[in-house]
Amino acid sequence: MGTGILTIDLDALAANWRALARVSTGQTGAVVKAGGYGCGADQVATRLAREGARQFFVATAEEGAALRGALGPGPAINIFSGHMAGDTGAIRDHALTPMLNSPEQAARHRAALPGHAYGVQLDTGMNRLGMEAPDWAATRAELEAGPLTLVMSHLACADDPGHPQNAAQLAAFVAMTAGVTAPRSFAATGGILLGPAYHFDLTRPGVGLYGGLPFAQAQRVVHLSLPVVQLRDVAMGETVGYSASFTAMRDSKIATVSAGYADGLIRYMSNAAALFAGETPCRLAGRVSMDLLTVDVTDLAEVPDHLDILGPQQSVDQLAEVAGTIGYEILTSLGGRYARRYLGQ
């Protein structure tokens, strides 16, 4: 097989959801946008529904429509982008719940789908999505009179527990939602870890489900094993790869491995990231190219037919740190060419 093997451990994912649910004071949902953070939204959501999750969150109506086919009727599918122009059919036909972000979206939804459930997203200081306080104040009475299922906001700095914006946003959310009878949601993974004051009625963990920080106790969910296509001997002083960016400082053995930036392994990993043969790290030698990596395996007594870039020896966040990015980007960039295997379906 010339493609990498991406193994997704749904048992580990379910364990992460249960762990976050145990420390949440209210109901616990799940964020499965971006194809379940690269892990497969259908498989992730189906497993979490078996665990008891009844509230799911995606970015767009298109994602929601696809997810409804996997989940079937019953669980709520909430749309962060709200009710965009052109979304009406999908929202109606697939029983989606838009999180309305502006008075314009509210007017669109109530005109197009009177009586259809909706939520409201408030901006408490992130300045990204949601109604600001004046817009919410002007529309609140009308919106609360309808089938309002959720009022939510999103923390900007929850991965930094000491950041003053966390407390400031909490105070803003409390003030903006005082007297609201609909359920409230404020905390994603980082917010859950900030403590019960941030939990309200519904938490909505995302990256922590998939083994990412800031949930340091998370079980690892993804394992990526890449096939060795070719081995070659490189003499001291010879170069490897595009732009000759690696020069062998000794007689070396180089493994050419099938994966590259087309598969989500970004070029910033060049000459820096490691792959693993069991417990032994093997450094990338040269640039990441579109379909191939070159790896220094000189110190291995025997070169296996696959090398691991994600797994027990290297988490998504450890790989991200080497690449100068975050675990979210590593997860959501995992390419479509990998052979995907699921454990615990």
CORRASUL-V331707 format. One line per field, one symbol per residue. psi: psi as a letter, one per 30 degrees, with the letter a starting at -180 (. if undefined). burial: 1 if it has 24 or more other C-alpha atoms within 12 Angstrom, else 0. A space follows every 50 residues. Layout:
psi->???
burial->???
This chain:
psi->kglljjkjjfeeeeeeeeeeeefkfalkakkglhhhhffjeeeeeeeeee ffkfjkkleleeeeeeeeeefaldkkjkjefbjlkffeeeeefghljkjk fleeeeeeefeeikfklllkkkjgffhdllkleeeeeffeeeeffaijfk kllkkfgffifgkffeeeeeeeeeefgkfkfllkkfkaeeeefflfffeb fklikcefeggllgifgkkkekkjkkkjekklkklkfllklkghfkkkgl klkkkkkjlaffggjlfffkgelklkjbfkkjkkjakkaefklkkjgegk ekklfkkkfkaefjleeeeeeeghaleeeeeffklffkjkkkkg.
burial->00111111111111111111101101111111111111111111111110 10111111111111111111100011111111110011011101111111 11101101110010011111111111001111101100110011011111 11111111100000011011011101100101111111111111111111 11111111111111110111111111111010010000111000011100 01111111111011111111111111100111111111101111111100 001111111111111111110110011111111110011101000
